Amino acid sequence: MAILLSSEPILAVSIFGMGLPELAVIGVIAVVVFGPKKLPELGSAFGKALRSFKQEMNNPSSDDEPVAAADRVSGTDSLKAEAEKVVEKDAA
């Protein structure tokens, strides 16, 4: 016979304050809406998105560089020259 030292349950599932019955209802609704064939694809896509989000949070890319550094990227000079030609044509 097992002796419990506390009145709290041993195993409790609580995600965002929802218990097992709520998660089961959400799962049933998802199967009805998306169908059983589409759910693995949606789960896989959600997992990949979550994984890439975690990786980006742990290792941020260099997107936060100053604007001046972005101007030095090859090809932007030709775009600026092309834009200036369009402006000159419009002014004429």
C-alpha positions in Angstrom: 0.0 0.0 0.0 1.4 3.4 -1.0 1.6 6.2 1.5 1.1 9.8 0.1 2.8 12.5 2.1 1.0 15.4 0.3 -2.5 15.9 -1.0 -1.2 17.2 -4.4 -1.5 14.8 -7.3 1.7 13.0 -8.3 1.3 13.6 -12.1 -0.3 16.8 -13.3 -0.3 18.1 -16.8 -0.6 21.9 -17.0 0.3 23.8 -20.1 -0.8 27.4 -20.0 -3.1 26.6 -17.2 -5.0 24.0 -19.2 -5.4 20.4 -17.9 -5.7 17.1 -19.8 -9.4 17.5 -20.6 -9.0 20.8 -22.2 -6.0 19.6 -24.3 -8.1 16.6 -25.4 -10.9 18.8 -26.5 -8.5 21.0 -28.5 -7.0 17.8 -30.1 -10.4 16.5 -31.1 -11.3 19.9 -32.7 -8.0 19.9 -34.5 -8.6 16.5 -36.0 -12.1 17.5 -37.1 -11.0 20.8 -38.6 -7.7 19.7 -40.3 -8.3 15.9 -40.7 -6.0 13.1 -39.6 -3.9 13.2 -42.7 -2.9 16.9 -42.4 -2.1 16.9 -38.7 1.4 15.4 -38.9 2.3 17.9 -41.6 1.1 20.8 -39.4 2.9 19.4 -36.4 6.1 19.1 -38.4 5.8 22.6 -39.7 5.1 23.9 -36.2 8.1 22.0 -34.8 10.4 23.4 -37.5 9.2 27.0 -36.9 9.7 26.6 -33.2 13.2 25.1 -33.7 14.3 27.9 -36.0 12.9 30.5 -33.5 14.9 29.0 -30.7 18.0 28.9 -32.8 17.6 32.6 -33.8 17.0 33.5 -30.1 20.2 31.7 -29.1 22.3 32.9 -32.0 21.0 36.1 -33.5 22.1 36.8 -37.0 23.8 40.0 -38.1 20.6 41.7 -39.2 21.1 44.4 -36.6 24.1 46.0 -38.4 24.0 49.7 -39.0 22.6 51.0 -42.3 26.0 52.3 -43.4 27.3 48.7 -43.4 24.4 47.6 -45.5 25.3 50.1 -48.1 28.7 48.5 -48.6 27.0 45.2 -49.7 27.9 44.5 -53.3 25.3 45.5 -55.8 23.8 48.4 -53.9 25.9 50.9 -55.9 24.4 49.8 -59.1 20.9 50.0 -57.7 21.6 53.6 -56.5 22.9 54.6 -59.9 19.8 53.0 -61.6 17.5 54.9 -59.2 19.3 58.2 -59.9 18.8 57.6 -63.6 15.0 57.1 -63.1 14.8 60.3 -61.0 16.7 62.2 -63.7 14.3 60.9 -66.4 11.3 61.9 -64.3 12.8 65.4 -63.7 13.3 66.0 -67.4 
